[in-house]
Amino acid sequence: MKKLIALFAASTVASTAAVAGIALSGTASVSYDDNGSGQAAANASATTYDADISVVGTTGTTTVTIGMDVNGANAAITGADMSTTIGPVTIAADMFDNVTLTTATGGQTLESTDTGVTVSLDAPIGDATIGLDNSGNVSVAGTWSGVTLSHTIKDGSDTTTGSASIAGMDVSITNDGGSSTWSLGTTVSGVDLTLASSKAITAAFGLSGNTMTISHTAERATAAAKVGTANGDGANGYGKNSVASKASFTTVAISRDLTSGAALSATYDSSNESLTLKASVAF
């Protein structure tokens, strides 16, 4: 009997040690959308559900992260990543291939394989990190004098991003294959304001847990489809679907955290005069 008790105790300790390196988190929500003028009267409203779980396992300098979408009849993996650090070298593996093609306006037309391994080196050249992935893309990233820069050299088009906080203003600039976008963010009298190169404007009011956010999206012009390649190595990458024109619209979202741990939100969209009510919880 003593041997059985000792064996049980040893098993318990081993199990506890294993669980200690695992972190479980997730979110769940239910939304009701009256759809405004977006649907016919016979199908004027819809209720949707969403539940996601993330499992993170850590041992030493190695971390494995698994994401799952668990609502509906069948659970589905949404991500699987592993990273480890060996001295100044970091090795990261993306083991889940996401579906990237889509029929949406402006969406990617050809499938790409986004699994792979990236090896990064913290090099002693002014706090820069140099990375190389299995596609042959080389990246250099670092922060100098408060300015964060990242440059990726890849087939078809290079990408450069930069961000900085200057006199209370957050500035972000991205150049992808010669096309530049930017955003500016600042706070005025307790209101968080964001302006993007797309002419989109966002204003957030209130305190943490009780906020109202107003977002205005500018008119969208028509854009022709772009023909890509199966390897994404041309000027148009994997290609883009055509973009249909759309009039400008505004959304107003009100969010409130409850003492129960849940959150309630209501969002009005002027594009189709719809109102969406959502209850969510994170754990």
N, C-alpha and C positions, 0 to 999 in steps of 0.2 A: 504493500500500500504506500509506504514511504517513497518507493521508487516511482510509483505512478504519480504521486503528488509532485515529486521533484521534476518528472518529465513534463507534467502539465504546466508547472511554473516556468520551466525553460521555454516551452512552446509559447506561453503567454508573453514572456519577455521578448522573444523573437518577433512575434506578431506586432507587439507595441512598437518595437524599434522600426519595423517596416512601415507601419502606418504613420509614424512620426515624420517621415520624409515626404508625405503626400498631403497636398492641399486641395480641397474640393470647394468649388464655388459655382454659382450659376445665377440665372435670371429666369423669371417667368412673367408673362403678361397676357392680358386679354383686352382686345380692342373692339369697340363698336363704332362703325362708320355709317352715317346716314347717306353718304355718297352724294348728297345734294342733287345737282342737276346732271351728275355724271352717269346715271343709269336710268333705265326705264322705270316707270312706276311699279311694274310687276316685280322688280328686283331692286328696290330702292335702298336697301340697307344690307350690311354684311357684318358678321362677327368673326374675328380671327384670333388665333391663339399662337403663342410662341413660348418655348421653353428650351433653354440651353444650359449645358453643364461643361465646366472646364476642370480637368484633373491635371495637377502639376506635381510631378515627382522629382525630388532632388536628392542626390547623393554626392557628397564632395563638391566638385566644381561642375558636375554634369546635371543638366535639367531636361526633363522630358515633359512636353505639354500636349495634351490631347483635348480637342474640343468636339462636342457632340450636340446635334440638334435633336431633342428628344420628344418634341410634340408630334402628334399624329400616330399612325399605326406602326411605323417603323422608324427606329432611331437611326441617325446617319452621322458619320464622322464629318466634321467640318474643318479639321486641321490636326496635323501631327508633326511636331517639331522637336528636335533634340539639339542641344548645344553643350559644349564642354570647353574648358580652358586649360591649356597646357603652357604654363609660363606666360610669355607675351602673345601666344597664339590662341585664337578662338576659332573653333570649328563648329559650324551650324549646319544642320541638315533639315530640309523641308521634305517630309516624307509623304505628303498628301497632295495629289494633283487636283487643283480646283478647276471647275468648268469655267472657261473664260469667254467662249463665244456666246453671243446673245442676239436676240432679234430686236432688242430695244433700240430706240433712236440713238444714233451715235455709238452703238455698242460694237464690240470686237467681232469680226466676221469669221476668223479662222481660229481653230483651237491651238493653244500653246501648252507646252509641258512646263509646269512651274515647280516640279520637284527638283532637288539638286542640293549641292553642298557648296558652302562658302567658307573660305579660309581667310581670316583677318589677322593682321599683325599690328600690334601697338608699337609703332616705330618711333625711335627717339629723334623725330624731326619736327619739333614744335607741337607736341601732343596730337599728332596725326595718326589715323588708323588707315592702313592699306589693306584692301580686300581683293580677293580673286575668287570667282565662282566657276562652276564647271561649264558654263557657257562661254567662258573666255572674257567676261566683263571684268574690268579693273576699276576699283573705286578708291577714292581718297577722301577722307572726312576728318574734320577737326574743328576746334574753336580757337580763334586768335583774337585777342583784344575785345572779347565779348561778341564777336561775330562768328556764327557757326556756318561752315561751308562744306558742301559735299559735291564731288564731281565723279560721274561714272562714265567710263569709256566703253562703248558697246557698238556692235554692228548696227549699221543703219543710222543711228543718231546718238549723240552724247547727251547726257543730262547733268545740269548743274543746279543746285539749290543753295540758297543762302538765307539766313535769318539773323535778326539782331533786335535788341531793345534799345531804343535811342530816345532819351528825354521823355520817358513814359509812353512811347509808342512802339508797338511790336510790328516789325517789318519782315515780310517773307517774300522771296522772289524765286521763281523756278523757270529755267530755260530748258525745254525739251526739244532737241533737234532743230533749234533756231526759233521756236515759238515760245514766247515768254508770257508768264502769268504772275500776278502779284496780289498781295493782300496787306492791308493796314489795319491794326487794331489798337484801340486806346480806350481809356475810361474818363468820362466827363460827368462830374456831379453824380457819381455812383452808377452811371449808365455805361455798360460795356458796348462799344461801337466797333463794327468791323466793316470795312469797305474792300471789295475785290475788284480786280481788273475786268471781270465780267459785268461790272456795274451793279452787282448784288450788294445789298446793305442789310446788316443785322444789328438790332439793338436789344440788349437784355437788361431788364429792370429787376429790382427786388433783392432779397437776401437769399443766402443758401437755403434750399428747401422750400422756398416760396417765391417763384420767379415768373415773369412774363417775358416772352421773347417775340419780337416782331421782325420778320424777315421779308425783304422785297427782292424778287428776282426779276431782272430786266428782260425786256423782249428778246426772244431768241430768233436769229435769222436762219434761213434755210442753208444747208450745206450739203454738197454732193458726196456720194459714197467714195471711199478710197480703197483701191485694190491692194491687198497685201500679199504676202508670201507665206507658205506653210511653215517656214523657219523664222519668220518675222525679221528677216535680215535686210529688207528693203527700206526705202525712204518712208513707206507707209506702214511699216511694222507688220502686224497681222491683219491689217485692214480695218476699215470703219464703215458701219452702216450710214446711210444718208440721215441727215438731221432735218426734221420737219420744223417749220416756223411755229412759234408759240407766243402768244401775247404775254405781257408782263403780268405778274400776280403777286399777292401778298399772303403770308401766313401769320397767324397769331396763335402762340402756344402758351398756355398757363399751366404750371406744374406746382404741385403741393405735396410735400412729404408728410406722412401721417405718423402718429406715435406708435402705431402697430408695426411699423417697419415697411409698410407698403407706400407707394406713390401714386397719385392720381394726376392725370393731365387731360386737357381739352385743347384741341387744335382746330382752328378754322382756316380753310383754304379758299381764297377768293376765286381761284381758277374754275372751280366747279361748285362753289358755294356749299362745300361739305363740312360737316362737323364730326370729328373723331374723338371719342372718349376712350381713355386707356387707363387700366389699373395694372401696376407692375410691382414686382418685389425682387430684390437681389439678396443672395445669401452666400 
